[in-house]
Amino acid sequence: MSTEPSADKVQNLQIKIDRLSEFFGVRSMPAGFRSNDDLNIYIAEGGSYHFAFYERGKLVFDRSGSIDDLLYWYSESVVTRQAAKRVGDRAERFEYEFQVLRQFNIDWAKRNVRETAAMFREYGTSEDISST
């Protein structure tokens, strides 16, 4: 029995990535295509969804989870890049991310707030959290 993801599963993921890309006004990226020097979105053997980044052939990160997790990570990365380009103030950037993500999925917007706060608790200072 094969553990390779079905073509239908990959096609379904591509449709969802295309839909999100259109919503955010960015160029879509191929699902299932793997590169050793770029962002990769794919379904691994066994069915887990991966959001991974390679730089010069070295794995920088590989997040694995459900299809909802993968779509969240993709959306969050697009919105974070857009916020960095459009909004100078960090607190306003976080507000921008929340507002954009909530237009598509309120749970993703809340998740982004929780993850950002956790990041600041771990790596930042108390002023970083209280100013947002």
C-alpha positions as CSV (number, residue, x, y, z in Angstrom):
1,M,0.0,0.0,0.0
2,S,1.4,3.4,-1.0
3,T,1.8,6.2,1.5
4,E,2.3,8.8,-1.2
5,P,-0.4,11.6,-1.2
6,S,-3.0,11.2,-3.8
7,A,-3.1,13.6,-6.8
8,D,-6.6,14.7,-5.6
9,K,-5.2,15.7,-2.2
10,V,-2.4,17.7,-3.8
11,Q,-4.8,19.3,-6.2
12,N,-7.2,20.2,-3.4
13,L,-4.3,21.8,-1.5
14,Q,-3.3,23.7,-4.6
15,I,-6.8,25.0,-5.1
16,K,-6.8,26.3,-1.5
17,I,-3.4,27.9,-1.8
18,D,-4.6,29.6,-5.1
19,R,-7.7,30.9,-3.4
20,L,-5.7,32.3,-0.5
21,S,-3.2,33.9,-2.8
22,E,-5.9,35.5,-4.8
23,F,-7.5,36.8,-1.6
24,F,-4.2,38.3,-0.4
25,G,-3.3,39.6,-3.9
26,V,-0.1,37.7,-4.3
27,R,1.2,35.2,-6.8
28,S,0.4,31.7,-5.9
29,M,3.0,29.0,-5.3
30,P,3.0,25.4,-6.3
31,A,1.9,22.8,-3.8
32,G,3.8,19.6,-3.9
33,F,6.9,21.0,-5.7
34,R,10.0,20.7,-3.6
35,S,13.0,23.0,-3.9
36,N,16.2,23.1,-1.9
37,D,16.4,26.9,-1.9
38,D,12.9,28.2,-1.3
39,L,9.6,27.8,0.6
40,N,8.0,24.4,0.1
41,I,4.3,23.4,0.7
42,Y,3.7,19.7,0.3
43,I,2.0,16.6,1.6
44,A,4.5,14.1,2.9
45,E,4.3,10.3,2.8
46,G,1.8,9.3,5.4
47,G,-0.4,12.4,4.8
48,S,1.1,15.1,7.0
49,Y,1.1,18.7,5.6
50,H,4.4,20.6,5.5
51,F,5.4,24.2,5.4
52,A,9.2,24.1,5.0
53,F,11.9,26.5,4.0
54,Y,15.3,25.6,2.6
55,E,18.2,28.0,2.0
56,R,21.2,26.8,-0.1
57,G,20.1,23.2,0.4
58,K,19.8,23.5,4.2
59,L,16.6,23.1,6.0
60,V,15.8,26.4,7.9
61,F,12.4,25.2,9.3
62,D,9.8,22.5,8.7
63,R,6.4,22.9,10.3
64,S,4.2,19.8,10.1
65,G,0.5,19.6,10.8
66,S,-3.0,19.5,9.4
67,I,-4.2,21.2,6.2
68,D,-5.6,24.0,8.4
69,D,-2.2,24.5,10.0
70,L,-0.5,24.7,6.7
71,L,-3.0,27.2,5.3
72,Y,-2.6,29.3,8.4
73,W,1.2,29.2,8.2
74,Y,1.0,30.2,4.5
75,S,-1.5,33.0,5.2
76,E,0.4,34.3,8.2
77,S,3.7,34.4,6.2
78,V,2.0,36.4,3.4
79,V,0.3,38.8,5.8
80,T,3.5,39.3,7.8
81,R,5.5,40.2,4.7
82,Q,2.7,42.6,3.6
83,A,2.6,44.2,7.0
84,A,6.4,44.7,7.0
85,K,6.2,46.5,3.7
86,R,3.1,48.6,4.4
87,V,3.2,49.5,8.1
88,G,6.2,51.0,9.9
89,D,5.1,50.9,13.5
90,R,5.3,47.4,15.1
91,A,2.1,47.7,17.1
92,E,0.3,48.9,13.9
93,R,1.8,45.9,12.1
94,F,0.3,43.5,14.5
95,E,-3.1,45.2,14.2
96,Y,-2.8,45.0,10.4
97,E,-2.1,41.3,10.6
98,F,-5.0,40.7,12.8
99,Q,-7.4,42.7,10.7
100,V,-6.4,41.1,7.4
101,L,-6.4,37.5,8.8
102,R,-9.8,38.0,10.5
103,Q,-11.3,38.9,7.1
104,F,-10.5,35.3,6.0
105,N,-10.6,33.3,9.2
106,I,-11.1,34.8,12.7
107,D,-9.5,31.7,14.4
108,W,-6.3,32.4,12.4
109,A,-6.3,36.0,13.5
110,K,-6.7,34.9,17.2
111,R,-4.0,32.3,16.7
112,N,-1.6,34.9,15.3
113,V,-2.2,37.1,18.4
114,R,-1.5,34.2,20.7
115,E,1.6,33.1,18.8
116,T,3.0,36.7,18.6
117,A,2.4,37.2,22.3
118,A,4.2,33.9,23.1
119,M,7.1,34.9,20.9
120,F,7.5,38.2,22.8
121,R,7.2,36.5,26.1
122,E,10.0,34.1,25.1
123,Y,12.3,36.5,23.2
124,G,11.2,40.0,23.8
125,T,10.7,42.4,26.8
126,S,7.6,43.2,28.7
127,E,7.4,46.5,26.8
128,D,7.1,44.6,23.5
129,I,3.8,42.9,24.7
130,S,2.2,45.8,26.6
131,S,2.6,48.2,23.7
132,T,0.5,46.1,21.3
